Amino acid sequence: MRLALLTASMLCFGGPVFAGLTICNESDIRATIAIGYKGDNGWTSEGWWGVEPGDCSVVIKGDLPKRYYYWRATTKAGPFPEGGYRFCTQSDAFTIVGDEDCDARGYSSALFNEEDIGDAVNHTVTLRAQDAPVSKDSSRKSAPIETPGWGPDNGPGTYGEPLSIVARFGGCWASDEVRECVFAAGEWLYVASEEGPTDLALIDALGVFSEGMRLQVIGDLISYSGNRAEIMIREIEAAPEAVAPEPPRPSMAGLLDHIQGYWDSDAGDGYTWIVQGNFLREIYDANIMRESYLEIAPSCAASNGQGPVIIAWPEPDEGDGPSCYVVTETAQRHLAIFDVIEGRHYSFSYSN
């Protein structure tokens, strides 16, 4: 299940060292770049810089005074993997002060990746070929499974923005008695429901793929909230190895240290985790829901070998047994888990 896809770390390839913040493009497709940073007047976003394949562009010149910078890369085939931080953008060249109320101010709201550069004064972000979006017209190594069409379907864009991604298959699960199939790419969970426009025959056919496989998914992006996107699927197939290399899985080493502190739900529902040592306090709307003793383990009985997991033993013990959360993603200021008992995904951002 996700689900083990960690946020892709953009690594610098060999070459000259540029002063400032530099974006280098190792892919074979032209990328358009926008950046975000904390300016003198507040959070600020700027764009766009065009970066040709094999080329680099300095988007901020001179020594970098901040620790955190943010960037977004798009192509004619779609965006590179997106992060969990929103800034305002527009189609024309822009400099926008403020990262809130984008729509009300006539802008679009888009997801940016975070770069923690520490004490460095120069930093390079590299767009890797294997992270580049894949056009649906690209050649394929195997015949795709295609939906025969359920309800009126006039092709790409019928139900939302046309979508073409390479993602890791997280399996199909029953959520509130409705079957959902989950795919993970970058910070995003893409979900196709049997109640949506995806043909039921295609959802049934997903059983031929094993969990964890890299798949090429083509369809429509219907809607999104937090890091969860609802999608309609038209075609799906095993992705070529070169398109999406095996990502690292979260490890147990350092996991307990990583989850220490305050974690706010990305769903904006007032749900918070507070982890202090081996003690977990769950908060909802400033009220304590539950207090638990937690431990880190390779797996639990309900996770079918998936792991690592966070096992939370409620205090006092009410006889219901512990909760078990598969850790699906860990990144700077980010934690994603799957509650294998309740069948629910949670995404948190570090808040202190």
N, C-alpha and C positions, 0 to 999 in steps of 0.2 A: 504494500500500500504506500502511499506517498513517501513510500511516500517519502522516501528518503532523499528527496531532491533538495540539496542545500543551495542557498543563493550562490550563483556563479561568481567566483572571484576573478576579476579582470586582471591578468598578469602582464607585466611589462615585458615586451620582447627586446632582444638585444638591439643596440643602436645608440645614437647620440643622446645625451642628456639635455633636455630642454629646460629653460628657465620658466617657472610658473606651472600651470596646470595644462597638460598636453593630452590630447586624444589621438591615438594611433589606430589605424584600421587595418587589421590583418585579414579581413574577410575579402570576398571577391565581389562585393556589392557596395555601391556608394552609400555612405551614412550621413545623416543630418543630425547635428548635435545641438542640444540645449543644456544649459547649466543652471544650478541654483546655489546660493550662498547667503550667509548672514551679512548684509551690508550695513552701512552707517544708518540707514533709514528703515531697517528691518529686513525680513527675508526677501530676497530678490532673485528673479529668474531672467535669463537672457538667451536669445537664440536668433538666428540659427547659423551654425558653421557647417559647411559641406566638407566631408573628408573622403577623398577617393581611395579605392583599394590600394594598400601598400603605402599610403601617405599618412602624415601626421599634421595636426593643427594645434597651435598654442591658443587656448581659449581664455586663459588668464595669464597675463605677462607679469614677470617680476616675481620676487619672493612671495610665498603664500603665507599670509598672517593667521589664517584660521586652521582649525584642526579638521573640520568637516566640510566637504564639498559634495555637490549633488549633480548628477548628469542623466541625460536621457538621449538615446540613440535610436533613430527611426530610419527605415528604408522604404522603397516602393513596395516591398513585399511584407512590410509590417515592422514592428519595433524589435530591437534586441531585448533580451530578458529585462523586465522592469522591476524596480524596487518598490518599497512601501511608503515612499515619501512624496507628497503631492505639492506641485507648484502650478502656477498659472502659465499658460502658453497661448499662442495664437499662430495662425498659419503664416503671417508676415513676420519680418524681422521685428524683434521686440526687446524691450527692457521693462520688466514689470515689478514694481515694488509691492510686496504683500502677497501672501500665499493663501489667503482665505477669500471666500465669496467670489470665486473666479467667474462663475456663470452670471452672477448678478452684475458684475462689472464688465461683461461682454467678452470674457475670455473663456478658454477651455481649461479644465483641470486634468493634469496628466501625472503619471507616476514616474518618479526619478529614483535612481540608485544612489546610495550613500557611499562616499569614500572617506574613510578615516585615515588621514595621512600622518597622524601623530605629530611629531616635532619637525617633520620634513618641510623644506621650503620649496622643493620641486617635486612634482608627482606626475606620473604618466598612467593613463588608463588605456588599456589595449582591448579593442573589440576583436574577439577571436572568431575565426572562421566557423568553428563548430557551434557557436552561439547565434550565428546569423539566422534571421527568419528565412523560411523556405517558401518560395512561391509555389502555389498549387500547380503551376505549369512545369515545375522542375521534373526531370526524369526520375522514374521510380524503379526500384529493383524488384518489386513484386507487385502483383495485381492487387489493387485495393478492394476492400469490401465497400460496396456502394449501397446507399439506401434507395429503395424503389420509390420513395416519396410517400409521406404520410400527411394527408391534407394538402392544401394548395401550396406548391413549392415551385417558384419560378426561377430557381437558381440562386447563386450567391447574393446575399444582401436581402433575401426575402424576410428574414426574421431579425435582422440586425446587421451589424458591421461584418463583412466577410472576414473569415478567420482561417489562418493556416499556421499551425504551430507544430513543433516537435516537443513532445511531453512524455513523462513517465506515467505508465498506466498504474493506477492505484486500486484497481478492482471495482466490482459492482457490489453495492451494499444496500440493505433495506433501511431507509431512514423514515420513521413515522409510517411504516408499512408501504412506502413508495421506494421502488428500486432506483438508485442513483449510481452512475458510473463516474469515477473520479480520475482526473489527469492532473499532473503537477508539472509546472514549468516555471523556473525562477521563484518568485514570491507568490505565484498565483496557483489557486486550485480551480480547475475548469471542471464543471459538473454538467453531465447530461442526464436528464430525468426521464423516466418512462412516461411521465405526465406531460412532457414537453413535446415539441414537434419532431424530435428524432424518431425515425421509424423503429417500431418495437422489434422488428426482425433484425435490425442492425444491433440494437442493444443485446439481444439474445446471442448474436454472432460474436460479440466481444469475448465470449467464453473461450474462444480459440487462443486468446492471448493470455500469457501468464502475468501475474502482478510483477511490476518492476520493469517490464519491457518498455523500450523507447518506441513511441508510435508517432506517425505523421497523422495529424488530425486536421480535417478540412470541413468547414461548416460556417456557421454564423455565431457571432458573439451577441447574445440576446440582451443581457444586463449584467451588472456587477455591483457588489457591495463589499467593502473591506477588501480582502484578498481573494474573495470567492466570485467566480464568474459563471453565469448560466449560459450554456452553449447548445446549439443544435448541430448535429453531426451529419454530414453527407457521405464522407469517405474516411476510411481509416486503414492504415497498414503499418507494418513494421518499418521503422526508420532505418536508413543506412547507418552503419557504425560511425562513419565520419561526421554525421550531422550532429549527433549528441553523444559524446563520450560518457563513459561510466562515471557518475558523480560520486564523491565520497559520502559515506553515510555518517550520521552523528555517532560519535564514540562515547563510551562511558567515562573515559578519562577526562576529568575536568568538568563533567556535565553538572555535578552538584554545585560547583563553584559558579558556573555560568548562570544558573537559574536563581542565584541569590538576589534578593531585592524585590522591588515592586514591578509588577507586570500588568498593564492595562489591556483589556480585550480590544482588538482592532475593530470589532463589530460596533463599538461605541454604545454598548448596552449597560455600562456601569459595572461590569464584571471584572474583578481584579484578583490576581494572585499575589500574596506576600509570602516570600520564602525567606526564612531565617534559620540557618543551619539545616537541621532535618525536620523543621516545623513548617507546615503550610497552613496559611489562613486564607480562606476564600471569602471575598467581600462582594456584595451586590448592593449598589446604591448606598454605600457607606455603612451597610449592615453586615455583620459577620454571619455568613451562611453555614460555614463548617470549618472546624480545625482538625488537622490531620498530622500524623507522623509519616514522613515520606522516606523512601529509600530508592536508590537507583539499581536497576537489575538488567541483565541481558534481555530478558523477556518475562512474560507472565503466562499463567495458564490460559488466559483468554486471548492472547495475542498471536497464537499460532506460529510461534517462532520469531515474530517481528520484534524488533528492538533497536536500540535500548528503550527501556520503559521507566516511567516514574510510577511507583506504587504508593498510594496514599491510604494509610490506615486511619479511619476517622476516630476521633476522641471526643466523647466516650464511644466505645464500640457498641453499636446498636444491633449487631448480629447480622448485618448485611454484607460483611466482608469488605475488602479494600477496593478502591478504584484503581484502574490501570490505564495509563496514558502512554501510547507509543510516541516517542519523540521523533517527529517527522522532519523537523528543520531547526537548525540553530544557526544564528548569524549575529553579527553585531546588532545589539538592541532588539533582537527578534527571537521569538520562540513559537514554534508550531507543534501542536500535539493532536493525537487522535484518541478519544475516549472509547476504548474497545468494548466497554460494558454498555454504554449508552449509544454508541455508534455516531458520535458527533465530533466534528473537527473544531479546534480552537486555535486562534492566532493571536499572539500577544506582542506588544512593544514595550521595551524597558522604559520605565517612567522616572527613575531617579538615579 
